[in-house]
Amino acid sequence: MRIGSYESSESSNVGTAVTFLLIGLGAGALAGLLLAPKSGKLLRRDLKRGYDDAVDTVGDWADEAKDRVREAGDKVRDVASRSADLAADLGNDLRDAVREKAEPLRRAINRS
């Protein structure tokens, strides 16, 4: 461990560069749309289509995520149910084994 001056890691520089690249691409795309030689009506229609497509895509992702969560919940409930059944069976087996081992002792005590 070094004591003294601070040295930034290379990964943070790469992350910052990628962030600014994405911001620049978004700003450039927006400027291109706004400055394109289209009428306002066509531009608004294109923007609305893009927005609707984005909303549909996010909705599809959300539905898929809900389905996956529902499936995971079903699997968890199934495993919990099987575990409860196994625990009950194990408890019954253990009780029977204890009774079986304790019965000779009980008989011996009763004879005394």
C-alpha positions in Angstrom: 0.0 0.0 0.0 1.4 3.4 -1.0 1.2 6.3 1.3 1.3 9.8 -0.1 0.1 10.8 -3.5 -3.1 9.7 -5.0 -3.0 7.8 -8.3 -6.3 7.1 -10.2 -6.8 3.8 -11.8 -7.1 3.3 -15.5 -10.6 1.8 -15.3 -12.1 5.0 -14.0 -10.7 6.9 -16.9 -12.2 4.4 -19.3 -15.6 4.6 -17.6 -15.5 8.4 -17.7 -14.6 8.3 -21.4 -17.4 5.9 -22.3 -19.9 8.0 -20.4 -18.9 11.2 -22.2 -18.9 9.3 -25.5 -22.5 8.1 -24.9 -23.6 11.6 -23.9 -22.0 13.0 -27.0 -23.7 10.4 -29.2 -27.1 11.2 -27.7 -26.6 15.0 -28.1 -25.4 14.5 -31.7 -28.4 12.3 -32.6 -30.8 14.8 -31.0 -29.2 17.8 -32.8 -29.3 15.8 -36.1 -33.0 15.2 -35.7 -33.7 18.8 -34.9 -31.6 20.2 -37.7 -32.6 17.7 -40.4 -34.5 19.1 -43.4 -37.8 17.7 -42.4 -41.1 19.5 -41.7 -42.2 19.8 -38.1 -45.0 17.4 -38.8 -42.7 14.7 -40.1 -40.2 15.2 -37.3 -42.9 15.0 -34.7 -44.2 11.8 -36.3 -40.7 10.2 -36.3 -40.1 11.2 -32.7 -43.5 9.8 -31.7 -42.7 6.5 -33.5 -39.3 6.3 -31.8 -40.9 7.0 -28.4 -43.7 4.4 -29.0 -41.1 1.8 -30.0 -39.0 2.6 -26.9 -42.1 2.3 -24.7 -43.0 -1.0 -26.3 -39.5 -2.3 -25.8 -39.4 -1.3 -22.1 -42.9 -2.9 -21.7 -41.7 -6.1 -23.3 -38.6 -6.2 -21.0 -40.9 -5.5 -18.0 -43.2 -8.4 -19.0 -40.3 -10.7 -19.4 -38.9 -9.7 -16.0 -42.3 -10.3 -14.4 -42.5 -13.8 -16.0 -39.0 -14.7 -14.8 -39.8 -13.5 -11.3 -43.1 -15.5 -11.3 -41.2 -18.6 -12.5 -38.6 -18.1 -9.8 -41.3 -17.7 -7.2 -43.0 -20.9 -8.4 -39.7 -22.8 -8.1 -39.0 -21.4 -4.6 -42.5 -22.5 -3.5 -42.0 -25.9 -5.0 -38.6 -26.4 -3.3 -40.1 -25.1 0.0 -43.0 -27.5 -0.2 -40.7 -30.5 -1.0 -38.4 -29.4 1.9 -41.3 -29.3 4.3 -42.5 -32.7 3.1 -39.0 -34.1 3.6 -38.6 -32.5 7.0 -42.0 -34.0 8.1 -40.9 -37.5 6.8 -37.6 -37.1 8.5 -39.3 -36.1 11.7 -41.6 -39.1 11.5 -38.7 -41.5 10.8 -36.8 -40.0 13.7 -39.8 -40.3 16.1 -40.3 -43.9 15.0 -36.6 -44.7 15.5 -36.6 -43.2 19.0 -39.7 -45.1 20.0 -38.1 -48.3 18.6 -35.0 -47.8 20.7 -36.8 -46.5 23.8 -39.4 -49.4 23.9 -37.0 -52.0 25.3 -35.9 -49.5 28.0 -39.5 -48.7 28.9 -40.3 -52.4 29.2 -37.3 -52.9 31.5 -38.4 -50.0 33.7 -42.0 -51.3 33.9 -40.8 -54.8 34.9 -38.8 -53.3 37.8 
